[in-house]
Amino acid sequence: MEAIKEKKNKIVLSNYDLLYLDAGFGNRWGNNYSEFHTWNDIYYGFDPEVKDINGTIIGAEACLWSEINNEATQMEKMWMRGSALAERLWNPKANADPKKVVMDRVISFQKNITFRGIHAAPVTSEYCERNPMICFQD
């Protein structure tokens, strides 16, 4: 950000950490890229409002590289973390909601798209779905 903070360009954020959807799955040699990041990490760890820049942030992208993905893995990796990113971009203050409220919203979305035939990984365990106050305390 230091290199571009004085420029007045339009900016698309593409963080290599939280927004890299292969993080935690391994690279083409089978080694981990980094630790795995969940929808929760993105939702509460990604701040789309970058301070002290002259440019205008017009969005962000979440990268899903093809070297370790195929038709059996891409949707599962993409949907839940991608939807968390989309909500943070549409509403940068959304992470101020209590974790239980956010979790209910994300679980509802996951169940909705799964019902429609889109494969999406679960966002938490069934135990936590039934006992959100134990698993998702603020």
N, CA, C and O atoms as CSV, one atom per row, in Angstrom:
chain,resi,resn,atom,element,x,y,z
A,1,MET,N,N,0.823,-1.194,0.000
A,1,MET,CA,C,0.000,0.000,0.000
A,1,MET,C,C,0.866,1.255,0.000
A,1,MET,O,O,0.459,2.287,-0.535
A,2,GLU,N,N,2.060,1.178,0.597
A,2,GLU,CA,C,2.943,2.343,0.616
A,2,GLU,C,C,3.220,2.855,-0.791
A,2,GLU,O,O,3.230,4.064,-1.022
A,3,ALA,N,N,3.446,1.938,-1.737
A,3,ALA,CA,C,3.818,2.318,-3.097
A,3,ALA,C,C,2.694,3.025,-3.839
A,3,ALA,O,O,2.959,3.786,-4.769
A,4,ILE,N,N,1.452,2.791,-3.452
A,4,ILE,CA,C,0.340,3.375,-4.206
A,4,ILE,C,C,-0.470,4.396,-3.417
A,4,ILE,O,O,-1.374,5.013,-3.981
A,5,LYS,N,N,-0.181,4.597,-2.142
A,5,LYS,CA,C,-1.062,5.420,-1.313
A,5,LYS,C,C,-1.195,6.862,-1.779
A,5,LYS,O,O,-2.219,7.489,-1.509
A,6,GLU,N,N,-0.195,7.415,-2.470
A,6,GLU,CA,C,-0.271,8.793,-2.961
A,6,GLU,C,C,-0.935,8.894,-4.333
A,6,GLU,O,O,-1.326,9.988,-4.740
A,7,LYS,N,N,-1.067,7.798,-5.042
A,7,LYS,CA,C,-1.675,7.819,-6.378
A,7,LYS,C,C,-3.188,7.946,-6.255
A,7,LYS,O,O,-3.779,7.534,-5.256
A,8,LYS,N,N,-3.798,8.513,-7.269
A,8,LYS,CA,C,-5.249,8.716,-7.248
A,8,LYS,C,C,-5.964,7.696,-8.116
A,8,LYS,O,O,-7.013,7.991,-8.688
A,9,ASN,N,N,-5.409,6.512,-8.216
A,9,ASN,CA,C,-5.981,5.447,-9.049
A,9,ASN,C,C,-7.223,4.842,-8.415
A,9,ASN,O,O,-7.497,5.029,-7.230
A,10,LYS,N,N,-7.968,4.109,-9.242
A,10,LYS,CA,C,-9.020,3.238,-8.729
A,10,LYS,C,C,-8.325,1.946,-8.310
A,10,LYS,O,O,-7.445,1.458,-9.019
A,11,ILE,N,N,-8.714,1.388,-7.162
A,11,ILE,CA,C,-7.989,0.265,-6.572
A,11,ILE,C,C,-8.931,-0.922,-6.364
A,11,ILE,O,O,-10.042,-0.774,-5.855
A,12,VAL,N,N,-8.457,-2.101,-6.769
A,12,VAL,CA,C,-9.136,-3.356,-6.449
A,12,VAL,C,C,-8.217,-4.100,-5.494
A,12,VAL,O,O,-7.091,-4.444,-5.854
A,13,LEU,N,N,-8.694,-4.353,-4.268
A,13,LEU,CA,C,-7.889,-5.059,-3.275
A,13,LEU,C,C,-7.791,-6.535,-3.639
A,13,LEU,O,O,-8.774,-7.144,-4.061
A,14,SER,N,N,-6.621,-7.099,-3.476
A,14,SER,CA,C,-6.413,-8.522,-3.740
A,14,SER,C,C,-5.378,-9.043,-2.751
A,14,SER,O,O,-4.247,-9.357,-3.121
A,15,ASN,N,N,-5.779,-9.127,-1.506
A,15,ASN,CA,C,-4.862,-9.561,-0.450
A,15,ASN,C,C,-4.463,-11.014,-0.648
A,15,ASN,O,O,-5.302,-11.847,-0.993
A,16,TYR,N,N,-3.209,-11.322,-0.436
A,16,TYR,CA,C,-2.705,-12.683,-0.605
A,16,TYR,C,C,-2.992,-13.555,0.615
A,16,TYR,O,O,-2.741,-14.760,0.573
A,17,ASP,N,N,-3.501,-12.991,1.678
A,17,ASP,CA,C,-3.714,-13.779,2.890
A,17,ASP,C,C,-5.183,-14.177,3.041
A,17,ASP,O,O,-5.555,-15.289,2.664
A,18,LEU,N,N,-6.002,-13.318,3.571
A,18,LEU,CA,C,-7.399,-13.672,3.824
A,18,LEU,C,C,-8.216,-13.906,2.558
A,18,LEU,O,O,-9.174,-14.678,2.582
A,19,LEU,N,N,-7.862,-13.262,1.464
A,19,LEU,CA,C,-8.668,-13.366,0.255
A,19,LEU,C,C,-8.158,-14.415,-0.715
A,19,LEU,O,O,-8.716,-14.563,-1.803
A,20,TYR,N,N,-7.130,-15.134,-0.357
A,20,TYR,CA,C,-6.601,-16.194,-1.211
A,20,TYR,C,C,-7.305,-17.488,-0.816
A,20,TYR,O,O,-6.953,-18.101,0.192
A,21,LEU,N,N,-8.297,-17.909,-1.601
A,21,LEU,CA,C,-9.188,-18.990,-1.211
A,21,LEU,C,C,-8.530,-20.369,-1.165
A,21,LEU,O,O,-9.112,-21.308,-0.623
A,22,ASP,N,N,-7.341,-20.503,-1.719
A,22,ASP,CA,C,-6.614,-21.765,-1.610
A,22,ASP,C,C,-5.808,-21.857,-0.322
A,22,ASP,O,O,-5.248,-22.910,-0.016
A,23,ALA,N,N,-5.743,-20.759,0.441
A,23,ALA,CA,C,-4.947,-20.753,1.668
A,23,ALA,C,C,-5.352,-21.917,2.561
A,23,ALA,O,O,-6.525,-22.092,2.890
A,24,GLY,N,N,-4.364,-22.702,2.943
A,24,GLY,CA,C,-4.597,-23.838,3.814
A,24,GLY,C,C,-4.775,-25.159,3.098
A,24,GLY,O,O,-4.769,-26.208,3.742
A,25,PHE,N,N,-4.936,-25.142,1.777
A,25,PHE,CA,C,-5.172,-26.384,1.043
A,25,PHE,C,C,-3.911,-26.984,0.452
A,25,PHE,O,O,-3.897,-28.180,0.159
A,26,GLY,N,N,-2.870,-26.224,0.266
A,26,GLY,CA,C,-1.648,-26.736,-0.327
A,26,GLY,C,C,-1.451,-26.257,-1.746
A,26,GLY,O,O,-2.410,-25.958,-2.457
A,27,ASN,N,N,-0.186,-26.187,-2.151
A,27,ASN,CA,C,0.113,-25.734,-3.505
A,27,ASN,C,C,0.327,-26.924,-4.428
A,27,ASN,O,O,0.047,-28.058,-4.041
A,28,ARG,N,N,0.811,-26.691,-5.622
A,28,ARG,CA,C,0.933,-27.775,-6.608
A,28,ARG,C,C,1.905,-28.864,-6.179
A,28,ARG,O,O,1.869,-29.966,-6.728
A,29,TRP,N,N,2.779,-28.582,-5.205
A,29,TRP,CA,C,3.711,-29.599,-4.710
A,29,TRP,C,C,3.192,-30.272,-3.436
A,29,TRP,O,O,3.857,-31.135,-2.864
A,30,GLY,N,N,2.007,-29.871,-3.004
A,30,GLY,CA,C,1.426,-30.478,-1.811
A,30,GLY,C,C,1.793,-29.781,-0.511
A,30,GLY,O,O,1.408,-30.238,0.566
A,31,ASN,N,N,2.527,-28.690,-0.595
A,31,ASN,CA,C,2.893,-27.925,0.604
A,31,ASN,C,C,1.829,-26.882,0.895
A,31,ASN,O,O,1.196,-26.365,-0.025
A,32,ASN,N,N,1.627,-26.570,2.163
A,32,ASN,CA,C,0.654,-25.542,2.513
A,32,ASN,C,C,1.108,-24.180,2.016
A,32,ASN,O,O,2.287,-23.836,2.102
A,33,TYR,N,N,0.156,-23.405,1.492
A,33,TYR,CA,C,0.430,-22.006,1.177
A,33,TYR,C,C,0.540,-21.223,2.478
A,33,TYR,O,O,1.457,-20.421,2.654
A,34,SER,N,N,-0.376,-21.457,3.363
A,34,SER,CA,C,-0.439,-20.752,4.638
A,34,SER,C,C,-1.534,-21.411,5.464
A,34,SER,O,O,-2.040,-22.474,5.105
A,35,GLU,N,N,-1.888,-20.784,6.550
A,35,GLU,CA,C,-2.967,-21.352,7.359
A,35,GLU,C,C,-4.306,-21.183,6.647
A,35,GLU,O,O,-4.468,-20.282,5.824
A,36,PHE,N,N,-5.253,-22.044,6.963
A,36,PHE,CA,C,-6.581,-21.988,6.374
A,36,PHE,C,C,-7.357,-20.821,6.980
A,36,PHE,O,O,-7.290,-20.588,8.186
A,37,HIS,N,N,-8.086,-20.094,6.151
A,37,HIS,CA,C,-8.910,-18.991,6.622
A,37,HIS,C,C,-10.372,-19.314,6.354
A,37,HIS,O,O,-10.737,-19.665,5.232
A,38,THR,N,N,-11.201,-19.199,7.367
A,38,THR,CA,C,-12.624,-19.489,7.238
A,38,THR,C,C,-13.389,-18.217,6.863
A,38,THR,O,O,-12.815,-17.130,6.804
A,39,TRP,N,N,-14.689,-18.368,6.612
A,39,TRP,CA,C,-15.553,-17.206,6.382
A,39,TRP,C,C,-15.478,-16.262,7.565
A,39,TRP,O,O,-15.541,-15.045,7.388
A,40,ASN,N,N,-15.344,-16.801,8.772
A,40,ASN,CA,C,-15.289,-16.003,9.991
A,40,ASN,C,C,-14.036,-15.126,10.012
A,40,ASN,O,O,-14.096,-13.967,10.424
A,41,ASP,N,N,-12.905,-15.675,9.569
A,41,ASP,CA,C,-11.655,-14.903,9.498
A,41,ASP,C,C,-11.804,-13.733,8.533
A,41,ASP,O,O,-11.385,-12.614,8.827
A,42,ILE,N,N,-12.407,-14.006,7.377
A,42,ILE,CA,C,-12.592,-12.951,6.382
A,42,ILE,C,C,-13.551,-11.899,6.921
A,42,ILE,O,O,-13.295,-10.698,6.833
A,43,TYR,N,N,-14.653,-12.369,7.479
A,43,TYR,CA,C,-15.696,-11.459,7.928
A,43,TYR,C,C,-15.196,-10.508,9.007
A,43,TYR,O,O,-15.484,-9.312,8.972
A,44,TYR,N,N,-14.449,-11.041,9.959
A,44,TYR,CA,C,-13.986,-10.213,11.067
A,44,TYR,C,C,-12.538,-9.750,10.931
A,44,TYR,O,O,-12.095,-8.902,11.706
A,45,GLY,N,N,-11.787,-10.288,9.960
A,45,GLY,CA,C,-10.383,-9.934,9.828
A,45,GLY,C,C,-10.050,-9.052,8.646
A,45,GLY,O,O,-8.975,-8.454,8.613
A,46,PHE,N,N,-10.946,-8.952,7.672
A,46,PHE,CA,C,-10.681,-8.158,6.474
A,46,PHE,C,C,-11.353,-6.805,6.603
A,46,PHE,O,O,-12.553,-6.729,6.865
A,47,ASP,N,N,-10.593,-5.741,6.421
A,47,ASP,CA,C,-11.138,-4.388,6.488
A,47,ASP,C,C,-11.052,-3.760,5.104
A,47,ASP,O,O,-9.957,-3.419,4.655
A,48,PRO,N,N,-12.181,-3.599,4.417
A,48,PRO,CA,C,-12.150,-3.030,3.074
A,48,PRO,C,C,-11.939,-1.519,3.052
A,48,PRO,O,O,-11.804,-0.931,1.979
A,49,GLU,N,N,-11.909,-0.895,4.204
A,49,GLU,CA,C,-11.687,0.548,4.270
A,49,GLU,C,C,-10.225,0.814,4.613
A,49,GLU,O,O,-9.858,0.876,5.786
A,50,VAL,N,N,-9.397,0.971,3.590
A,50,VAL,CA,C,-7.971,1.218,3.789
A,50,VAL,C,C,-7.786,2.699,4.097
A,50,VAL,O,O,-8.274,3.557,3.361
A,51,LYS,N,N,-7.091,2.994,5.170
A,51,LYS,CA,C,-6.901,4.369,5.621
A,51,LYS,C,C,-5.739,5.029,4.878
A,51,LYS,O,O,-4.829,4.358,4.392
A,52,ASP,N,N,-5.793,6.349,4.804
A,52,ASP,CA,C,-4.689,7.187,4.317
A,52,ASP,C,C,-4.262,6.894,2.887
A,52,ASP,O,O,-3.067,6.851,2.597
A,53,ILE,N,N,-5.213,6.692,1.998
A,53,ILE,CA,C,-4.866,6.558,0.579
A,53,ILE,C,C,-5.628,7.622,-0.204
A,53,ILE,O,O,-6.714,8.044,0.196
A,54,ASN,N,N,-5.053,8.048,-1.315
A,54,ASN,CA,C,-5.707,9.046,-2.159
A,54,ASN,C,C,-6.580,8.406,-3.228
A,54,ASN,O,O,-7.468,9.059,-3.778
A,55,GLY,N,N,-6.337,7.146,-3.525
A,55,GLY,CA,C,-7.119,6.453,-4.536
A,55,GLY,C,C,-8.490,6.063,-4.010
A,55,GLY,O,O,-8.809,6.249,-2.836
A,56,THR,N,N,-9.285,5.520,-4.910
A,56,THR,CA,C,-10.632,5.077,-4.555
A,56,THR,C,C,-10.696,3.559,-4.655
A,56,THR,O,O,-10.404,2.983,-5.702
A,57,ILE,N,N,-11.078,2.922,-3.564
A,57,ILE,CA,C,-11.244,1.467,-3.585
A,57,ILE,C,C,-12.596,1.169,-4.212
A,57,ILE,O,O,-13.639,1.603,-3.722
A,58,ILE,N,N,-12.553,0.416,-5.311
A,58,ILE,CA,C,-13.800,0.107,-6.032
A,58,ILE,C,C,-14.227,-1.342,-5.845
A,58,ILE,O,O,-15.258,-1.758,-6.373
A,59,GLY,N,N,-13.445,-2.113,-5.099
A,59,GLY,CA,C,-13.821,-3.498,-4.857
A,59,GLY,C,C,-12.639,-4.333,-4.411
A,59,GLY,O,O,-11.574,-3.818,-4.072
A,60,ALA,N,N,-12.858,-5.627,-4.423
A,60,ALA,CA,C,-11.817,-6.581,-4.046
A,60,ALA,C,C,-12.053,-7.865,-4.814
A,60,ALA,O,O,-13.136,-8.094,-5.353
A,61,GLU,N,N,-11.036,-8.691,-4.858
A,61,GLU,CA,C,-11.189,-10.001,-5.490
A,61,GLU,C,C,-10.648,-11.063,-4.554
A,61,GLU,O,O,-9.697,-10.840,-3.806
A,62,ALA,N,N,-11.269,-12.200,-4.617
A,62,ALA,CA,C,-10.780,-13.367,-3.888
A,62,ALA,C,C,-10.267,-14.341,-4.943
A,62,ALA,O,O,-11.006,-14.739,-5.844
A,63,CYS,N,N,-9.005,-14.719,-4.825
A,63,CYS,CA,C,-8.373,-15.565,-5.847
A,63,CYS,C,C,-8.534,-17.045,-5.518
A,63,CYS,O,O,-8.351,-17.459,-4.373
A,64,LEU,N,N,-8.876,-17.827,-6.521
A,64,LEU,CA,C,-8.940,-19.274,-6.418
A,64,LEU,C,C,-8.164,-19.818,-7.601
A,64,LEU,O,O,-8.666,-19.827,-8.725
A,65,TRP,N,N,-6.956,-20.265,-7.360
A,65,TRP,CA,C,-6.073,-20.707,-8.437
A,65,TRP,C,C,-6.410,-22.125,-8.861
A,65,TRP,O,O,-6.902,-22.925,-8.065
A,66,SER,N,N,-6.142,-22.424,-10.112
A,66,SER,CA,C,-6.578,-23.691,-10.681
A,66,SER,C,C,-5.604,-24.848,-10.493
A,66,SER,O,O,-5.968,-25.993,-10.759
A,67,GLU,N,N,-4.383,-24.589,-10.045
A,67,GLU,CA,C,-3.424,-25.694,-9.974
A,67,GLU,C,C,-3.821,-26.791,-8.993
A,67,GLU,O,O,-3.371,-27.930,-9.124
A,68,ILE,N,N,-4.652,-26.464,-8.018
A,68,ILE,CA,C,-5.082,-27.503,-7.072
A,68,ILE,C,C,-6.600,-27.544,-6.937
A,68,ILE,O,O,-7.124,-27.916,-5.888
A,69,ASN,N,N,-7.296,-27.166,-7.990
A,69,ASN,CA,C,-8.753,-27.196,-7.996
A,69,ASN,C,C,-9.253,-27.868,-9.259
A,69,ASN,O,O,-8.579,-27.896,-10.289
A,70,ASN,N,N,-10.450,-28.406,-9.147
A,70,ASN,CA,C,-11.139,-28.939,-10.314
A,70,ASN,C,C,-12.632,-28.784,-10.075
A,70,ASN,O,O,-13.042,-28.123,-9.121
A,71,GLU,N,N,-13.447,-29.385,-10.928
A,71,GLU,CA,C,-14.889,-29.216,-10.788
A,71,GLU,C,C,-15.437,-29.758,-9.475
A,71,GLU,O,O,-16.544,-29.390,-9.082
A,72,ALA,N,N,-14.700,-30.618,-8.789
A,72,ALA,CA,C,-15.164,-31.182,-7.519
A,72,ALA,C,C,-14.834,-30.288,-6.327
A,72,ALA,O,O,-15.416,-30.462,-5.256
A,73,THR,N,N,-13.923,-29.345,-6.485
A,73,THR,CA,C,-13.487,-28.543,-5.339
A,73,THR,C,C,-13.799,-27.058,-5.432
A,73,THR,O,O,-13.905,-26.391,-4.403
A,74,GLN,N,N,-13.948,-26.527,-6.634
A,74,GLN,CA,C,-14.011,-25.078,-6.757
A,74,GLN,C,C,-15.220,-24.450,-6.068
A,74,GLN,O,O,-15.072,-23.442,-5.377
A,75,MET,N,N,-16.391,-25.013,-6.237
A,75,MET,CA,C,-17.574,-24.417,-5.601
A,75,MET,C,C,-17.482,-24.497,-4.079
A,75,MET,O,O,-17.808,-23.535,-3.382
A,76,GLU,N,N,-17.046,-25.622,-3.574
A,76,GLU,CA,C,-16.942,-25.790,-2.129
A,76,GLU,C,C,-15.999,-24.759,-1.516
A,76,GLU,O,O,-16.277,-24.221,-0.445
A,77,LYS,N,N,-14.891,-24.485,-2.188
A,77,LYS,CA,C,-13.929,-23.515,-1.672
A,77,LYS,C,C,-14.419,-22.080,-1.847
A,77,LYS,O,O,-14.138,-21.216,-1.017
A,78,MET,N,N,-15.136,-21.838,-2.907
A,78,MET,CA,C,-15.449,-20.482,-3.306
A,78,MET,C,C,-16.626,-19.851,-2.564
A,78,MET,O,O,-16.540,-18.693,-2.155
A,79,TRP,N,N,-17.700,-20.575,-2.387
A,79,TRP,CA,C,-18.945,-19.927,-2.000
A,79,TRP,C,C,-18.967,-19.296,-0.621
A,79,TRP,O,O,-19.322,-18.122,-0.512
A,80,MET,N,N,-18.613,-19.996,0.420
A,80,MET,CA,C,-18.827,-19.432,1.744
A,80,MET,C,C,-17.833,-18.309,2.064
A,80,MET,O,O,-18.222,-17.280,2.617
A,81,ARG,N,N,-16.571,-18.497,1.723
A,81,ARG,CA,C,-15.611,-17.422,1.976
A,81,ARG,C,C,-15.841,-16.265,1.003
A,81,ARG,O,O,-15.670,-15.101,1.367
A,82,GLY,N,N,-16.226,-16.583,-0.226
A,82,GLY,CA,C,-16.536,-15.528,-1.199
A,82,GLY,C,C,-17.753,-14.714,-0.798
A,82,GLY,O,O,-17.776,-13.497,-0.986
A,83,SER,N,N,-18.760,-15.369,-0.250
A,83,SER,CA,C,-19.950,-14.638,0.175
A,83,SER,C,C,-19.661,-13.761,1.396
A,83,SER,O,O,-20.235,-12.681,1.532
A,84,ALA,N,N,-18.779,-14.219,2.279
A,84,ALA,CA,C,-18.377,-13.391,3.422
A,84,ALA,C,C,-17.669,-12.132,2.921
A,84,ALA,O,O,-17.913,-11.036,3.424
A,85,LEU,N,N,-16.798,-12.293,1.935
A,85,LEU,CA,C,-16.114,-11.136,1.353
A,85,LEU,C,C,-17.128,-10.183,0.715
A,85,LEU,O,O,-17.047,-8.971,0.911
A,86,ALA,N,N,-18.070,-10.721,-0.038
A,86,ALA,CA,C,-19.065,-9.874,-0.697
A,86,ALA,C,C,-19.842,-9.051,0.326
A,86,ALA,O,O,-20.066,-7.857,0.124
A,87,GLU,N,N,-20.249,-9.682,1.417
A,87,GLU,CA,C,-21.006,-8.936,2.424
A,87,GLU,C,C,-20.162,-7.849,3.063
A,87,GLU,O,O,-20.661,-6.754,3.321
A,88,ARG,N,N,-18.899,-8.129,3.321
A,88,ARG,CA,C,-18.006,-7.106,3.909
A,88,ARG,C,C,-17.809,-5.946,2.942
A,88,ARG,O,O,-17.717,-4.795,3.371
A,89,LEU,N,N,-17.742,-6.232,1.640
A,89,LEU,CA,C,-17.568,-5.150,0.663
A,89,LEU,C,C,-18.839,-4.317,0.530
A,89,LEU,O,O,-18.766,-3.093,0.423
A,90,TRP,N,N,-19.996,-4.964,0.537
A,90,TRP,CA,C,-21.248,-4.232,0.421
A,90,TRP,C,C,-21.554,-3.427,1.668
A,90,TRP,O,O,-22.167,-2.362,1.595
A,91,ASN,N,N,-21.124,-3.937,2.814
A,91,ASN,CA,C,-21.391,-3.265,4.081
A,91,ASN,C,C,-20.146,-3.360,4.959
A,91,ASN,O,O,-20.030,-4.283,5.765
A,92,PRO,N,N,-19.216,-2.419,4.814
A,92,PRO,CA,C,-17.958,-2.495,5.570
A,92,PRO,C,C,-18.134,-2.532,7.088
A,92,PRO,O,O,-17.222,-2.953,7.800
A,93,LYS,N,N,-19.281,-2.103,7.588
A,93,LYS,CA,C,-19.521,-2.112,9.034
A,93,LYS,C,C,-20.266,-3.367,9.497
A,93,LYS,O,O,-20.628,-3.471,10.669
A,94,ALA,N,N,-20.498,-4.322,8.586
A,94,ALA,CA,C,-21.285,-5.514,8.914
A,94,ALA,C,C,-20.662,-6.337,10.029
A,94,ALA,O,O,-21.378,-7.030,10.752
A,95,ASN,N,N,-19.342,-6.277,10.185
A,95,ASN,CA,C,-18.719,-7.090,11.220
A,95,ASN,C,C,-18.981,-6.548,12.616
A,95,ASN,O,O,-18.523,-7.132,13.598
A,96,ALA,N,N,-19.706,-5.447,12.722
A,96,ALA,CA,C,-20.107,-4.950,14.033
A,96,ALA,C,C,-21.287,-5.755,14.584
A,96,ALA,O,O,-21.591,-5.674,15.774
A,97,ASP,N,N,-21.951,-6.532,13.722
A,97,ASP,CA,C,-23.056,-7.381,14.177
A,97,ASP,C,C,-22.520,-8.446,15.129
A,97,ASP,O,O,-21.382,-8.890,14.984
A,98,PRO,N,N,-23.338,-8.859,16.106
A,98,PRO,CA,C,-22.906,-9.961,16.982
A,98,PRO,C,C,-22.611,-11.218,16.178
A,98,PRO,O,O,-23.267,-11.471,15.167
A,99,LYS,N,N,-21.641,-12.005,16.608
A,99,LYS,CA,C,-21.233,-13.195,15.866
A,99,LYS,C,C,-22.386,-14.161,15.633
A,99,LYS,O,O,-22.458,-14.787,14.575
A,100,LYS,N,N,-23.287,-14.293,16.599
A,100,LYS,CA,C,-24.412,-15.202,16.416
A,100,LYS,C,C,-25.297,-14.734,15.253
A,100,LYS,O,O,-25.763,-15.560,14.469
A,101,VAL,N,N,-25.530,-13.444,15.133
A,101,VAL,CA,C,-26.352,-12.898,14.054
A,101,VAL,C,C,-25.690,-13.177,12.704
A,101,VAL,O,O,-26.355,-13.596,11.756
A,102,VAL,N,N,-24.391,-12.945,12.623
A,102,VAL,CA,C,-23.655,-13.199,11.386
A,102,VAL,C,C,-23.681,-14.683,11.054
A,102,VAL,O,O,-23.937,-15.060,9.910
A,103,MET,N,N,-23.416,-15.535,12.057
A,103,MET,CA,C,-23.396,-16.973,11.828
A,103,MET,C,C,-24.749,-17.456,11.313
A,103,MET,O,O,-24.802,-18.267,10.389
A,104,ASP,N,N,-25.840,-16.970,11.897
A,104,ASP,CA,C,-27.176,-17.354,11.426
A,104,ASP,C,C,-27.373,-16.970,9.963
A,104,ASP,O,O,-27.938,-17.738,9.184
A,105,ARG,N,N,-26.908,-15.786,9.595
A,105,ARG,CA,C,-27.041,-15.312,8.222
A,105,ARG,C,C,-26.221,-16.172,7.259
A,105,ARG,O,O,-26.703,-16.536,6.187
A,106,VAL,N,N,-24.989,-16.497,7.639
A,106,VAL,CA,C,-24.113,-17.286,6.776
A,106,VAL,C,C,-24.636,-18.722,6.644
A,106,VAL,O,O,-24.615,-19.288,5.551
A,107,ILE,N,N,-25.099,-19.306,7.741
A,107,ILE,CA,C,-25.663,-20.664,7.700
A,107,ILE,C,C,-26.909,-20.689,6.814
A,107,ILE,O,O,-27.092,-21.616,6.025
A,108,SER,N,N,-27.755,-19.683,6.944
A,108,SER,CA,C,-28.961,-19.611,6.119
A,108,SER,C,C,-28.594,-19.545,4.641
A,108,SER,O,O,-29.220,-20.215,3.819
A,109,PHE,N,N,-27.589,-18.749,4.296
A,109,PHE,CA,C,-27.142,-18.650,2.907
A,109,PHE,C,C,-26.599,-19.992,2.421
A,109,PHE,O,O,-26.923,-20.426,1.316
A,110,GLN,N,N,-25.783,-20.647,3.231
A,110,GLN,CA,C,-25.212,-21.937,2.845
A,110,GLN,C,C,-26.310,-22.971,2.606
A,110,GLN,O,O,-26.245,-23.722,1.633
A,111,LYS,N,N,-27.290,-23.019,3.456
A,111,LYS,CA,C,-28.386,-23.979,3.290
A,111,LYS,C,C,-29.220,-23.646,2.052
A,111,LYS,O,O,-29.679,-24.545,1.347
A,112,ASN,N,N,-29.412,-22.369,1.794
A,112,ASN,CA,C,-30.188,-21.935,0.639
A,112,ASN,C,C,-29.502,-22.351,-0.663
A,112,ASN,O,O,-30.157,-22.906,-1.546
A,113,ILE,N,N,-28.214,-22.098,-0.800
A,113,ILE,CA,C,-27.558,-22.448,-2.064
A,113,ILE,C,C,-27.387,-23.958,-2.198
A,113,ILE,O,O,-27.416,-24.481,-3.312
A,114,THR,N,N,-27.210,-24.663,-1.090
A,114,THR,CA,C,-27.113,-26.123,-1.148
A,114,THR,C,C,-28.447,-26.710,-1.601
A,114,THR,O,O,-28.474,-27.644,-2.402
A,115,PHE,N,N,-29.540,-26.174,-1.098
A,115,PHE,CA,C,-30.876,-26.610,-1.512
A,115,PHE,C,C,-31.063,-26.424,-3.017
A,115,PHE,O,O,-31.766,-27.203,-3.660
A,116,ARG,N,N,-30.437,-25.399,-3.572
A,116,ARG,CA,C,-30.547,-25.103,-5.006
A,116,ARG,C,C,-29.549,-25.891,-5.845
A,116,ARG,O,O,-29.450,-25.685,-7.055
A,117,GLY,N,N,-28.801,-26.805,-5.195
A,117,GLY,CA,C,-27.907,-27.673,-5.937
A,117,GLY,C,C,-26.483,-27.179,-6.088
A,117,GLY,O,O,-25.701,-27.776,-6.829
A,118,ILE,N,N,-26.128,-26.105,-5.403
A,118,ILE,CA,C,-24.759,-25.581,-5.450
A,118,ILE,C,C,-24.001,-26.150,-4.262
A,118,ILE,O,O,-24.414,-25.981,-3.115
A,119,HIS,N,N,-22.899,-26.820,-4.537
A,119,HIS,CA,C,-22.121,-27.420,-3.462
A,119,HIS,C,C,-21.388,-26.338,-2.685
A,119,HIS,O,O,-20.645,-25.543,-3.262
A,120,ALA,N,N,-21.597,-26.312,-1.382
A,120,ALA,CA,C,-20.923,-25.353,-0.510
A,120,ALA,C,C,-20.578,-26.063,0.794
A,120,ALA,O,O,-21.393,-26.799,1.350
A,121,ALA,N,N,-19.379,-25.833,1.263
A,121,ALA,CA,C,-18.935,-26.459,2.508
A,121,ALA,C,C,-19.757,-25.926,3.679
A,121,ALA,O,O,-20.188,-24.774,3.653
A,122,PRO,N,N,-19.980,-26.749,4.705
A,122,PRO,CA,C,-20.665,-26.258,5.896
A,122,PRO,C,C,-19.852,-25.136,6.539
A,122,PRO,O,O,-18.628,-25.093,6.416
A,123,VAL,N,N,-20.540,-24.241,7.218
A,123,VAL,CA,C,-19.842,-23.118,7.836
A,123,VAL,C,C,-19.462,-23.385,9.281
A,123,VAL,O,O,-18.606,-22.698,9.839
A,124,THR,N,N,-20.091,-24.375,9.887
A,124,THR,CA,C,-19.768,-24.758,11.259
A,124,THR,C,C,-20.359,-26.149,11.490
A,124,THR,O,O,-20.996,-26.714,10.601
A,125,SER,N,N,-20.151,-26.683,12.660
A,125,SER,CA,C,-20.696,-28.004,12.966
A,125,SER,C,C,-22.180,-27.895,13.319
A,125,SER,O,O,-22.675,-26.821,13.660
A,126,GLU,N,N,-22.878,-29.030,13.229
A,126,GLU,CA,C,-24.293,-29.034,13.624
A,126,GLU,C,C,-24.446,-28.684,15.102
A,126,GLU,O,O,-25.429,-28.055,15.494
A,127,TYR,N,N,-23.479,-29.088,15.919
A,127,TYR,CA,C,-23.518,-28.739,17.340
A,127,TYR,C,C,-23.558,-27.220,17.506
A,127,TYR,O,O,-24.355,-26.696,18.284
A,128,CYS,N,N,-22.700,-26.521,16.775
A,128,CYS,CA,C,-22.657,-25.067,16.891
A,128,CYS,C,C,-23.892,-24.409,16.283
A,128,CYS,O,O,-24.318,-23.350,16.744
A,129,GLU,N,N,-24.471,-25.028,15.249
A,129,GLU,CA,C,-25.716,-24.496,14.700
A,129,GLU,C,C,-26.818,-24.549,15.752
A,129,GLU,O,O,-27.631,-23.630,15.852
A,130,ARG,N,N,-26.846,-25.621,16.534
A,130,ARG,CA,C,-27.873,-25.788,17.565
A,130,ARG,C,C,-27.552,-25.027,18.848
A,130,ARG,O,O,-28.449,-24.707,19.628
A,131,ASN,N,N,-26.264,-24.739,19.064
A,131,ASN,CA,C,-25.821,-24.075,20.308
A,131,ASN,C,C,-24.941,-22.871,19.984
A,131,ASN,O,O,-23.782,-22.825,20.396
A,132,PRO,N,N,-25.475,-21.901,19.255
A,132,PRO,CA,C,-24.627,-20.791,18.808
A,132,PRO,C,C,-24.052,-19.950,19.949
A,132,PRO,O,O,-22.966,-19.389,19.807
A,133,MET,N,N,-24.740,-19.856,21.042
A,133,MET,CA,C,-24.229,-19.038,22.134
A,133,MET,C,C,-22.992,-19.669,22.799
A,133,MET,O,O,-22.197,-18.967,23.424
A,134,ILE,N,N,-22.837,-20.973,22.663
A,134,ILE,CA,C,-21.638,-21.644,23.182
A,134,ILE,C,C,-20.466,-21.438,22.218
A,134,ILE,O,O,-19.341,-21.171,22.640
A,135,CYS,N,N,-20.743,-21.566,20.936
A,135,CYS,CA,C,-19.675,-21.529,19.929
A,135,CYS,C,C,-19.319,-20.116,19.457
A,135,CYS,O,O,-18.170,-19.857,19.100
A,136,PHE,N,N,-20.285,-19.212,19.451
A,136,PHE,CA,C,-20.060,-17.894,18.856
A,136,PHE,C,C,-20.395,-16.786,19.828
A,136,PHE,O,O,-21.311,-15.997,19.596
A,137,GLN,N,N,-19.656,-16.733,20.908
A,137,GLN,CA,C,-19.839,-15.650,21.869
A,137,GLN,C,C,-19.052,-14.432,21.406
A,137,GLN,O,O,-17.977,-14.564,20.822
A,138,ASP,N,N,-19.586,-13.259,21.668
A,138,ASP,CA,C,-18.860,-12.023,21.309
A,138,ASP,C,C,-17.885,-11.651,22.387
A,138,ASP,O,O,-17.185,-10.645,22.266
